[in-house]
């Protein structure tokens, strides 16, 4: 082997080593980045869930404490019945029907499959009886009959569902029926013309639950019924599919799923959706909403409730309420607002309400004043004690999602400012005139 051959071999060896090193470097970088991304998605101490998507929300403020694929639209199965429950309750409140109204079961309801109470065409039941069957036993036949009672047809009711979803800010939802059944499982005669299936994201499901709890809190009295005998002749009462109800702690079969404080809301299961659950629990004055979707396993293994318990544990054990802006407190640097035609030239102001959020234990949140606006600039006397005179906008970083949040709080006058007499206003005007004149002379020099 001559010197030229040796150089060629050496060069080729070095080149291959260099290429291999470059490839190895990129692989390491790629792996490292994916590891960092995974770590960022799951904050230390956050629950590890066996679900396709999930979310945990504070029911009072809508603050999100945890989310995983929460904006992904997925089949919600019977969780979509929450929208039906919401709309039926609103129709009763609006006087369009009464809980005691008797309705006659139609063909569509009588042909429903899945969870049902075996309604026959021509049967008669009250709105309340059908509502309980829908809320407790997730009865598809009762649900369809209620939908038709509200809107005339299920298809018209579905339009109402979709319109309401838009109004509530549910941006990743679409309903094709009142029940959450797959299109193929609907009675063929009553399938909608439009293609597609019912889809709803975990965040939208939590948002729907948020509105139910805010606007229809009495629904929980129905949602927490453990069992209900629909007809006197029925051999067995309907059992609530929500095994997580706190009241199940005395049930030997369901005790391991019972969770203190749980009193709603809605389960869901189909072959395409898997096992889903939107639950709510109240403990020590804090109510949380938890959603899990796409949990694998059988309908009767209760795994969705165990996954939901992880979310509730995370929220109740890891967070505490903190008031980061006190009510009736002054805004630093903006303690007063200007007033004209008053005995005083300014009025002291304080915040009308507090700002309280859930914060991970051991963390601090410092709000920053972004803007203070007077209702008029300047305000005009007279001003009464407690009048709304302006607003203060605060900015802070959400401790869970790290998103920048802003909130605006009303400002109230903490003292009265009576209107000044014309004599006082005259002398004030004269004083202002000479003050301005003197300042103008000073400026000349």
Secondary structure as GFF3:
##gff-version 3
##sequence-region A 1 445
A	DSSP	alpha_helix	3	41	.	.	.	ID=ss1
A	DSSP	beta_strand	53	58	.	.	.	ID=ss2
A	DSSP	beta_strand	64	68	.	.	.	ID=ss3
A	DSSP	three_ten_helix	77	80	.	.	.	ID=ss4
A	DSSP	alpha_helix	81	93	.	.	.	ID=ss5
A	DSSP	beta_strand	102	104	.	.	.	ID=ss6
A	DSSP	alpha_helix	107	110	.	.	.	ID=ss7
A	DSSP	beta_strand	124	126	.	.	.	ID=ss8
A	DSSP	alpha_helix	127	137	.	.	.	ID=ss9
A	DSSP	alpha_helix	140	151	.	.	.	ID=ss10
A	DSSP	alpha_helix	154	167	.	.	.	ID=ss11
A	DSSP	beta_strand	173	174	.	.	.	ID=ss12
A	DSSP	three_ten_helix	183	185	.	.	.	ID=ss13
A	DSSP	three_ten_helix	188	190	.	.	.	ID=ss14
A	DSSP	beta_strand	199	200	.	.	.	ID=ss15
A	DSSP	alpha_helix	202	215	.	.	.	ID=ss16
A	DSSP	alpha_helix	219	223	.	.	.	ID=ss17
A	DSSP	beta_strand	227	228	.	.	.	ID=ss18
A	DSSP	beta_strand	238	239	.	.	.	ID=ss19
A	DSSP	three_ten_helix	246	250	.	.	.	ID=ss20
A	DSSP	beta_strand	262	270	.	.	.	ID=ss21
A	DSSP	beta_strand	274	283	.	.	.	ID=ss22
A	DSSP	beta_strand	286	295	.	.	.	ID=ss23
A	DSSP	alpha_helix	303	318	.	.	.	ID=ss24
A	DSSP	beta_strand	319	325	.	.	.	ID=ss25
A	DSSP	beta_strand	336	340	.	.	.	ID=ss26
A	DSSP	beta_strand	346	351	.	.	.	ID=ss27
A	DSSP	beta_strand	355	360	.	.	.	ID=ss28
A	DSSP	beta_strand	368	374	.	.	.	ID=ss29
A	DSSP	beta_strand	379	380	.	.	.	ID=ss30
A	DSSP	beta_strand	388	397	.	.	.	ID=ss31
A	DSSP	beta_strand	404	413	.	.	.	ID=ss32
A	DSSP	alpha_helix	422	444	.	.	.	ID=ss33
###
